[in-house]
Amino acid sequence: MRIVLISGIVFVHVPHDPETSPFLGMYGFFDWMRVFLGDALFRVGVPCLSAISGYLLFRRGMSAFDYSATVKSKAKTVLLPFFLWNGALFVAVLIMQRVGLGDGYFPDLWNATPREMISHGAAVEEFPVNVPLYFLRDLFVCILLSPILAFLVRRVPLLTLGALLVLTAWPDLTLLIVQKKSILFSFTLGIALALYKIDLKTLDPYAIKITVALFAATALLATGLYFTGPDFTFELNLMRNLLAVFGAVGLWASSSLLIQSRIGRRLADTGSLSFWIFCAHYPLLVIMWMVWNKGGPDFYPAFYVGAVLLSFVILIVSNAQVRSKLPSLYGVLTGSRAKKPKIGSENKPSVKAESYRPSADTPVPQRQR
C-alpha cells in the first residue's frame, strides 16, 4: 500500500495555473479525471498512511512502547530526512531566485519575513517549500503526542475518536499543532486498532464490494467537485473530509485484492523507493512545469501525462543509482529505510506499509503571468 498511496500523491501535485485549472472544463473528461485522482481518490493517502503509522507504533502494546527510544529513532527516520530534503530545495530556490528563476513557482524567499522563512524551512506555521514534506512534520508531532493519544484511547476511545473525527470533518475548524487535521485522527485510529488488537484482515472477505463502493463514492464526489470547484460548498468540503477518512479504510480493504496479484507482490517489495518518490517528486514536477512554460505547446494534457510518466522514470532510476553508488547518503536521505523485509509471507506480521508518509490535499504552484 505504501508505494500505491505515495505514487497517487504524485497526481495530487502535478502543477497547473489558473488557465489550466481542471475546474474550467477545457478538456472535458480528462479534467474530470484530474479531479477524480487529485481531489478525491488520492486524498485518502495521508489518512491511510497515518493510520498505518499509528498502528505500527503500538502494535506490540503499551508495555513494549519506549517513548524516549521511539522519539530518538523517529528523529532519525522522519525528522532528519525532512530537514535534509526540504533544506536542499530551500537553498536551491534561494539560488534560482537570486538569478531570476523560479518566481511564481516557489515562495518568494528573498522578500519573506523571518517568520515566513522559518515556516518555509521548518513548516512551523505554513507548508514547507517542499510542500508534501509537511506530512513528515505532522507525523513527528503525532509521535510526540502518542503517549497522550494512547492514554485517551485506552480510557475513552469512542469519545476521543469521535471528537477528533468532528475536528477532521468540519471544514471551518483548524488545529494549530498539525498542518492537516486528518493526520491526527487517522494516527489515533491506528493506535486504537493496535491497542485493542483489531484484526486488520477483518474486511478482506468484503474487499470487492468495499472497493466498488469506494470508487462509486469517489466518482460522485469528483463530479460534484468538478462542477462547483474551485470554490467548493460547505457540504462538498464536508464530504471530501469524510471520504478522506473512510476512503482510507476502503482502500486498505482493497489492498487484499492487490496483494494477490503478481504486480501487487512486486509493489510490496519496492522498499525505500516509495520514500524516495515522496521526498523528490514535488521539486521535480515544478521544475518540469517551469521548463514547459518556457517553450512547451499550449496543450496541458500533454504536460500532465508526460510529467507524471517522466517523473516516475527519473525517480526510479535515480533511486537505484544513488542506492547503488552512494549507499551511506541514500540511507540518510531515506531514513535508514534501505533494508526492509518483504511483505506477504504468512510468517510475517499482517502489516502492509511502513511508518511515515505523505499527502494529499496540498497547494500546487501556479505560474504568475
C-alpha positions in Angstrom: 0.0 0.0 0.0 2.9 2.3 0.7 4.1 2.5 -2.9 0.5 2.7 -4.3 -0.5 5.6 -2.0 2.6 7.6 -2.4 2.5 7.1 -6.2 -1.0 8.5 -6.0 0.2 11.6 -4.2 2.3 12.4 -7.4 -1.0 13.0 -9.2 -2.1 15.4 -6.5 0.9 17.7 -7.0 1.1 18.0 -10.8 1.3 21.8 -11.3 -1.1 23.9 -13.2 -2.0 27.6 -13.3 -5.4 29.3 -13.3 -5.7 29.0 -17.0 -5.3 25.2 -16.9 -7.4 24.5 -13.9 -9.4 21.3 -14.2 -12.5 23.2 -13.0 -12.6 25.2 -16.2 -13.6 22.0 -18.0 -11.5 22.9 -21.1 -10.6 19.2 -21.7 -13.8 17.5 -20.6 -13.4 14.0 -19.3 -9.7 14.5 -18.9 -10.3 17.3 -16.5 -12.8 15.2 -14.6 -10.2 12.5 -14.2 -7.7 15.1 -12.8 -10.3 16.0 -10.2 -11.1 12.3 -9.5 -7.4 11.4 -9.0 -6.1 14.6 -7.3 -9.0 16.0 -5.4 -10.9 12.8 -4.4 -9.3 9.4 -4.7 -5.8 10.0 -3.6 -6.8 12.3 -0.7 -7.1 9.1 1.2 -3.3 8.7 1.1 -2.5 10.7 4.1 -5.2 9.3 6.4 -4.4 5.7 5.4 -0.6 6.1 5.9 -1.2 8.0 9.1 -3.3 5.2 10.5 -0.7 2.6 9.5 2.0 4.7 11.3 -0.1 4.8 14.5 -0.7 1.1 14.3 2.9 0.2 13.8 3.9 2.3 16.8 1.8 0.4 19.2 1.4 -3.0 17.5 3.2 -4.7 20.4 1.1 -3.0 23.1 1.6 -0.2 25.6 4.0 -2.3 27.7 6.5 -2.6 24.9 6.3 1.1 23.9 9.5 3.0 24.8 8.8 6.7 24.3 12.4 8.0 24.5 13.7 5.4 22.2 10.9 6.0 19.8 11.4 9.7 19.7 15.1 9.2 19.2 14.5 6.7 16.4 11.9 8.8 14.6 14.1 11.9 14.8 16.5 9.9 12.5 13.9 8.3 10.2 11.3 11.1 10.0 12.7 14.5 11.2 16.2 14.3 9.7 15.0 13.4 6.2 12.5 16.3 6.4 15.2 18.8 7.1 17.6 17.4 4.5 15.2 17.3 1.6 13.4 20.5 2.4 16.7 22.3 3.2 18.2 21.2 -0.1 15.2 22.6 -2.0 15.2 25.7 0.2 18.8 26.5 -0.8 18.2 25.7 -4.4 15.2 28.1 -4.6 17.3 30.8 -3.0 19.9 30.4 -5.7 17.4 30.2 -8.5 15.5 33.3 -7.4 18.8 35.1 -7.0 19.4 34.7 -10.7 15.8 35.4 -11.7 14.4 31.8 -11.9 11.5 30.3 -10.0 9.5 33.4 -9.5 5.8 32.5 -9.2 6.6 28.8 -8.8 8.1 28.8 -5.3 7.6 31.2 -2.4 9.5 34.4 -2.7 12.2 33.7 -0.2 14.3 36.8 -0.7 11.4 39.1 0.3 10.0 36.8 3.0 9.9 37.9 6.6 12.0 36.0 9.2 8.8 34.3 10.4 7.9 33.3 6.9 11.4 32.0 6.3 11.2 29.8 9.4 7.9 28.3 8.1 9.3 27.7 4.6 12.2 25.9 6.2 10.7 24.1 9.1 6.9 24.1 8.4 6.2 25.8 11.8 3.0 27.6 10.7 2.8 27.1 6.9 3.7 24.4 4.4 7.5 23.9 3.8 9.0 24.9 0.5 8.9 21.2 -0.5 5.2 21.1 0.1 4.4 17.4 0.6 7.0 17.1 3.4 4.5 18.8 5.8 3.4 15.2 6.4 6.8 14.3 8.0 6.5 17.3 10.2 2.9 16.4 11.2 3.8 12.8 11.8 6.6 13.7 14.1 4.2 15.9 16.1 1.8 12.9 16.4 4.7 10.8 17.6 5.5 13.3 20.3 1.8 13.3 21.3 1.5 9.5 21.1 1.5 8.7 24.8 -1.3 11.2 25.4 -3.3 9.9 22.4 -2.8 6.3 23.6 -3.9 7.1 27.1 -7.1 8.8 25.9 -7.8 5.8 23.5 -7.4 3.4 26.4 -9.7 5.4 28.7 -12.3 7.0 26.5 -11.8 5.5 22.9 -15.2 6.5 21.4 -15.1 10.0 22.8 -11.5 10.5 21.7 -12.1 9.2 18.2 -15.4 10.9 17.9 -14.1 14.3 18.9 -11.1 14.0 16.5 -13.4 12.9 13.7 -15.6 16.0 14.1 -12.5 18.2 14.1 -11.3 16.5 10.9 -14.6 16.6 9.0 -15.8 20.0 9.9 -14.4 22.4 7.2 -14.2 25.6 9.3 -12.3 24.1 12.3 -8.5 24.2 12.4 -5.8 22.7 14.6 -2.7 24.7 15.2 -0.5 21.8 16.1 -0.7 20.0 12.7 -0.9 21.2 9.1 -3.6 18.7 8.1 -6.4 17.7 10.6 -6.9 14.2 9.1 -3.5 13.1 10.2 -4.3 13.4 13.9 -7.5 11.4 13.7 -6.1 8.7 11.5 -2.9 8.3 13.6 -5.1 7.9 16.7 -7.3 5.4 14.9 -4.2 3.4 14.1 -3.3 3.4 17.8 -6.7 2.2 18.7 -6.6 -0.6 16.2 -3.3 -1.7 17.7 -4.1 -1.4 21.4 -7.5 -3.2 21.0 -5.8 -5.8 18.8 -8.3 -5.4 15.9 -7.7 -7.9 13.1 -6.6 -5.9 10.1 -7.9 -8.5 7.8 -11.5 -8.3 9.1 -12.7 -6.6 5.9 -10.9 -8.8 3.4 -13.9 -11.0 2.7 -15.8 -7.9 1.6 -12.9 -6.3 -0.3 -14.6 -6.4 -3.8 -17.9 -4.8 -2.5 -15.9 -2.2 -0.5 -13.7 -1.3 -3.4 -16.7 -0.9 -5.8 -18.4 1.3 -3.1 -15.2 3.4 -2.7 -14.8 4.1 -6.3 -18.5 4.9 -6.8 -18.5 7.3 -3.8 -15.3 8.9 -5.1 -16.7 9.3 -8.6 -19.8 11.0 -7.2 -17.7 13.4 -5.1 -15.4 14.1 -8.0 -18.4 15.0 -10.2 -19.7 17.4 -7.6 -16.3 19.0 -7.2 -15.8 19.2 -10.9 -19.0 21.2 -11.5 -18.6 23.5 -8.5 -14.9 24.0 -8.0 -12.6 25.5 -7.2 -14.8 27.2 -4.6 -16.5 24.2 -3.0 -19.6 24.4 -1.0 -19.6 23.6 2.7 -21.3 20.3 2.1 -18.8 19.2 -0.5 -15.9 20.1 1.7 -17.5 18.1 4.5 -17.9 15.1 2.1 -14.3 15.5 1.0 -13.1 15.3 4.6 -15.2 12.3 5.4 -14.3 10.4 2.3 -10.6 11.1 3.0 -11.0 9.2 6.4 -13.4 6.5 5.5 -12.0 6.1 2.0 -8.7 5.2 3.6 -10.4 2.2 5.3 -11.9 1.2 1.9 -8.5 1.5 0.1 -6.9 -0.6 2.8 -9.5 -3.3 2.3 -8.9 -3.2 -1.4 -5.2 -4.0 -0.8 -6.1 -7.6 0.0 -7.1 -7.9 -3.7 -4.0 -6.2 -5.0 -1.5 -8.3 -2.9 -2.9 -11.5 -4.5 -1.7 -10.4 -7.9 1.9 -10.6 -9.3 2.1 -6.8 -9.7 0.9 -6.4 -6.1 3.6 -8.6 -4.8 6.2 -6.8 -6.8 5.0 -3.5 -5.5 5.2 -4.8 -1.9 8.9 -5.5 -2.5 9.8 -1.9 -3.7 11.0 -1.0 -0.2 12.5 2.5 0.2 11.6 3.6 -3.4 8.3 4.9 -2.1 10.0 7.3 0.4 12.3 8.5 -2.4 9.4 9.2 -4.6 7.6 11.0 -1.8 10.5 13.3 -1.0 11.7 14.1 -4.5 8.6 14.2 -6.7 7.4 17.7 -5.9 10.5 19.8 -6.9 10.9 17.6 -10.0 7.3 18.3 -11.1 7.7 22.1 -10.5 11.0 22.2 -12.5 9.3 20.4 -15.4 6.4 22.9 -15.2 9.0 25.8 -15.4 10.6 24.3 -18.4 7.3 23.6 -20.1 6.2 27.2 -19.7 9.3 28.4 -21.4 8.6 26.6 -24.7 6.1 23.8 -24.4 2.9 23.5 -26.5 -0.3 25.0 -25.3 -1.9 21.7 -24.6 -2.0 20.9 -20.9 -2.9 17.2 -21.2 0.4 16.6 -22.9 2.3 18.1 -19.9 0.2 16.3 -17.3 0.7 12.8 -18.8 4.3 13.4 -19.8 5.3 14.9 -16.4 3.8 12.0 -14.5 5.4 9.4 -16.7 8.8 11.1 -16.8 8.8 11.7 -13.1 8.4 8.0 -12.3 11.2 7.1 -14.7 13.6 9.7 -13.3 12.7 8.8 -9.7 13.0 5.1 -10.2 16.3 5.4 -12.0 17.8 8.0 -9.6 16.7 5.9 -6.6 18.5 2.8 -8.0 21.6 4.8 -8.9 22.0 6.6 -5.5 21.2 3.5 -3.6 23.9 1.6 -5.5 26.6 4.2 -5.7 26.1 6.2 -2.6 24.6 3.8 0.0 25.6 5.8 3.0 24.0 9.0 1.7 21.0 7.0 0.5 20.5 5.6 3.9 20.4 9.1 5.5 18.1 10.5 2.8 15.6 7.7 3.2 15.7 7.5 7.0 17.5 4.1 7.0 14.7 2.5 5.1 17.0 0.8 2.5 16.6 -2.6 4.1 13.1 -3.7 4.7 11.5 -7.2 5.0 9.3 -8.4 2.2 5.6 -8.3 2.7 3.2 -11.1 2.0 4.7 -14.0 4.0 2.4 -15.9 6.3 5.1 -15.8 8.9 5.3 -12.0 8.9 3.0 -9.5 10.6 0.0 -8.6 8.5 1.2 -5.0 8.0 1.0 -3.5 4.5 3.1 -0.4 4.9 5.8 1.3 7.0 5.5 4.3 9.2 5.9 7.8 7.7 4.3 9.3 4.6 2.5 11.7 2.9 -0.1 13.9 1.4 -2.9 14.7 -0.1 -4.7 17.9 -0.4 -1.8 20.4 -0.8 -1.5 23.5 -2.9 0.2 23.3 -6.3 2.4 26.1 -7.6 0.7 28.4 -10.0 2.7 30.3 -12.7 2.3 34.1 -12.4 1.5 35.9 -15.7 
